[in-house]
Amino acid sequence: MDKNLKLYYSIREVAEMFGLNESTLRYWETEFPYLKPKTSGPAKIRQYQEKDIEQIRLIHNLVKVRGFKLAAAKKMINANRKGVDKSAEVLDKLINVREQLQALKKQLDILT
């Protein structure tokens, strides 16, 4: 088990993970009913768990990375949840591979 893994993340931390505004996350909560972070205290402070972050990752992939409108993203998630999950996972892996290749290229450029 990863000791660095937190149980709860603040809205600010989650927004920074995805390069989003906190208001975008709040809006997505109104648009995607399954995205409901835990709230605590009288101020209703949002506490995002890993399952919430996975939901945001899916939405972010469809809306910000692939350019879908919110209505199309909702329709796609509702129609083919597993396919969207798999697609997001593959895209994350490809982005990671691209970053690794870019780092290798920089190292090679330094050597030449």
BAROBA-159376 format. One record per residue (C-alpha): x, y, z; residue in one letter; residue number from 1. Coordinates in Angstrom, 1 decimal, always signed. Layout:
% residues N
<rec east="X" north="Y" up="Z" r="A" k="NUM"/>
...
//
This chain:
% residues 112
<rec east="+0.0" north="+0.0" up="+0.0" r="M" k="1"/>
<rec east="+1.3" north="+3.4" up="-0.9" r="D" k="2"/>
<rec east="+1.9" north="+5.5" up="+2.2" r="K" k="3"/>
<rec east="+1.7" north="+8.7" up="+0.1" r="N" k="4"/>
<rec east="-1.9" north="+8.0" up="-0.9" r="L" k="5"/>
<rec east="-4.3" north="+10.3" up="+0.8" r="K" k="6"/>
<rec east="-7.9" north="+9.4" up="+1.6" r="L" k="7"/>
<rec east="-9.3" north="+12.8" up="+0.8" r="Y" k="8"/>
<rec east="-8.2" north="+15.7" up="-1.4" r="Y" k="9"/>
<rec east="-9.4" north="+19.3" up="-1.3" r="S" k="10"/>
<rec east="-11.0" north="+20.9" up="-4.3" r="I" k="11"/>
<rec east="-7.9" north="+23.0" up="-4.8" r="R" k="12"/>
<rec east="-5.7" north="+19.9" up="-4.9" r="E" k="13"/>
<rec east="-7.9" north="+18.2" up="-7.4" r="V" k="14"/>
<rec east="-8.2" north="+21.3" up="-9.6" r="A" k="15"/>
<rec east="-4.4" north="+21.6" up="-9.7" r="E" k="16"/>
<rec east="-4.1" north="+17.9" up="-10.7" r="M" k="17"/>
<rec east="-6.1" north="+18.5" up="-13.8" r="F" k="18"/>
<rec east="-5.2" north="+22.2" up="-14.5" r="G" k="19"/>
<rec east="-8.8" north="+23.3" up="-13.9" r="L" k="20"/>
<rec east="-10.5" north="+26.0" up="-12.0" r="N" k="21"/>
<rec east="-12.3" north="+25.0" up="-8.8" r="E" k="22"/>
<rec east="-15.5" north="+26.5" up="-10.3" r="S" k="23"/>
<rec east="-15.2" north="+24.0" up="-13.2" r="T" k="24"/>
<rec east="-15.2" north="+21.1" up="-10.8" r="L" k="25"/>
<rec east="-18.2" north="+22.5" up="-9.0" r="R" k="26"/>
<rec east="-20.0" north="+22.9" up="-12.3" r="Y" k="27"/>
<rec east="-19.2" north="+19.3" up="-13.4" r="W" k="28"/>
<rec east="-20.7" north="+18.1" up="-10.1" r="E" k="29"/>
<rec east="-24.0" north="+19.7" up="-11.2" r="T" k="30"/>
<rec east="-23.8" north="+18.1" up="-14.7" r="E" k="31"/>
<rec east="-22.6" north="+14.6" up="-13.8" r="F" k="32"/>
<rec east="-24.7" north="+13.2" up="-11.0" r="P" k="33"/>
<rec east="-22.3" north="+10.4" up="-10.1" r="Y" k="34"/>
<rec east="-19.6" north="+13.0" up="-9.3" r="L" k="35"/>
<rec east="-20.5" north="+13.7" up="-5.7" r="K" k="36"/>
<rec east="-17.5" north="+14.3" up="-3.3" r="P" k="37"/>
<rec east="-18.1" north="+13.9" up="+0.4" r="K" k="38"/>
<rec east="-18.8" north="+17.2" up="+2.2" r="T" k="39"/>
<rec east="-18.1" north="+17.9" up="+5.8" r="S" k="40"/>
<rec east="-18.8" north="+20.6" up="+8.4" r="G" k="41"/>
<rec east="-21.2" north="+23.5" up="+8.2" r="P" k="42"/>
<rec east="-19.2" north="+25.0" up="+5.4" r="A" k="43"/>
<rec east="-19.8" north="+21.9" up="+3.3" r="K" k="44"/>
<rec east="-16.1" north="+21.5" up="+2.5" r="I" k="45"/>
<rec east="-15.6" north="+19.1" up="-0.4" r="R" k="46"/>
<rec east="-13.5" north="+16.0" up="+0.2" r="Q" k="47"/>
<rec east="-12.6" north="+14.1" up="-3.0" r="Y" k="48"/>
<rec east="-11.7" north="+10.4" up="-2.8" r="Q" k="49"/>
<rec east="-9.8" north="+8.4" up="-5.4" r="E" k="50"/>
<rec east="-13.2" north="+7.2" up="-6.9" r="K" k="51"/>
<rec east="-14.1" north="+10.9" up="-7.4" r="D" k="52"/>
<rec east="-10.8" north="+11.7" up="-9.0" r="I" k="53"/>
<rec east="-11.2" north="+8.7" up="-11.4" r="E" k="54"/>
<rec east="-14.6" north="+10.2" up="-12.4" r="Q" k="55"/>
<rec east="-13.0" north="+13.6" up="-13.0" r="I" k="56"/>
<rec east="-10.2" north="+11.9" up="-15.0" r="R" k="57"/>
<rec east="-12.8" north="+10.5" up="-17.3" r="L" k="58"/>
<rec east="-14.7" north="+13.7" up="-17.7" r="I" k="59"/>
<rec east="-11.5" north="+15.7" up="-18.2" r="H" k="60"/>
<rec east="-10.3" north="+13.2" up="-20.9" r="N" k="61"/>
<rec east="-13.6" north="+13.6" up="-22.8" r="L" k="62"/>
<rec east="-14.1" north="+17.3" up="-22.4" r="V" k="63"/>
<rec east="-10.7" north="+18.9" up="-22.1" r="K" k="64"/>
<rec east="-8.4" north="+16.4" up="-23.9" r="V" k="65"/>
<rec east="-10.7" north="+15.1" up="-26.7" r="R" k="66"/>
<rec east="-12.9" north="+18.2" up="-27.0" r="G" k="67"/>
<rec east="-16.4" north="+16.8" up="-26.4" r="F" k="68"/>
<rec east="-19.2" north="+19.1" up="-25.3" r="K" k="69"/>
<rec east="-20.6" north="+18.2" up="-21.9" r="L" k="70"/>
<rec east="-23.8" north="+16.8" up="-23.3" r="A" k="71"/>
<rec east="-21.8" north="+14.5" up="-25.6" r="A" k="72"/>
<rec east="-19.5" north="+13.4" up="-22.8" r="A" k="73"/>
<rec east="-22.5" north="+12.6" up="-20.6" r="K" k="74"/>
<rec east="-24.1" north="+10.6" up="-23.4" r="K" k="75"/>
<rec east="-20.9" north="+8.7" up="-24.1" r="M" k="76"/>
<rec east="-20.3" north="+7.9" up="-20.4" r="I" k="77"/>
<rec east="-23.9" north="+6.7" up="-20.0" r="N" k="78"/>
<rec east="-23.9" north="+4.6" up="-23.2" r="A" k="79"/>
<rec east="-20.5" north="+3.0" up="-22.9" r="N" k="80"/>
<rec east="-19.0" north="+3.4" up="-19.4" r="R" k="81"/>
<rec east="-16.5" north="+0.6" up="-19.7" r="K" k="82"/>
<rec east="-15.4" north="+1.7" up="-23.2" r="G" k="83"/>
<rec east="-14.8" north="+5.2" up="-21.9" r="V" k="84"/>
<rec east="-12.9" north="+4.0" up="-18.9" r="D" k="85"/>
<rec east="-10.6" north="+1.9" up="-21.1" r="K" k="86"/>
<rec east="-10.2" north="+4.7" up="-23.6" r="S" k="87"/>
<rec east="-9.1" north="+7.1" up="-20.9" r="A" k="88"/>
<rec east="-6.7" north="+4.5" up="-19.5" r="E" k="89"/>
<rec east="-5.1" north="+3.9" up="-22.9" r="V" k="90"/>
<rec east="-4.8" north="+7.7" up="-23.5" r="L" k="91"/>
<rec east="-3.1" north="+8.2" up="-20.1" r="D" k="92"/>
<rec east="-0.6" north="+5.5" up="-20.9" r="K" k="93"/>
<rec east="+0.1" north="+7.0" up="-24.4" r="L" k="94"/>
<rec east="+0.6" north="+10.4" up="-22.9" r="I" k="95"/>
<rec east="+3.0" north="+8.9" up="-20.3" r="N" k="96"/>
<rec east="+5.0" north="+7.1" up="-23.1" r="V" k="97"/>
<rec east="+5.2" north="+10.3" up="-25.1" r="R" k="98"/>
<rec east="+6.6" north="+12.2" up="-22.1" r="E" k="99"/>
<rec east="+9.2" north="+9.5" up="-21.5" r="Q" k="100"/>
<rec east="+10.2" north="+9.6" up="-25.2" r="L" k="101"/>
<rec east="+10.5" north="+13.4" up="-25.1" r="Q" k="102"/>
<rec east="+12.7" north="+13.1" up="-22.0" r="A" k="103"/>
<rec east="+14.9" north="+10.5" up="-23.8" r="L" k="104"/>
<rec east="+15.1" north="+12.8" up="-26.8" r="K" k="105"/>
<rec east="+16.3" north="+15.7" up="-24.7" r="K" k="106"/>
<rec east="+19.0" north="+13.5" up="-23.2" r="Q" k="107"/>
<rec east="+20.1" north="+12.4" up="-26.6" r="L" k="108"/>
<rec east="+20.2" north="+16.0" up="-27.9" r="D" k="109"/>
<rec east="+22.4" north="+16.9" up="-24.9" r="I" k="110"/>
<rec east="+24.8" north="+14.1" up="-25.9" r="L" k="111"/>
<rec east="+25.1" north="+15.1" up="-29.5" r="T" k="112"/>
//
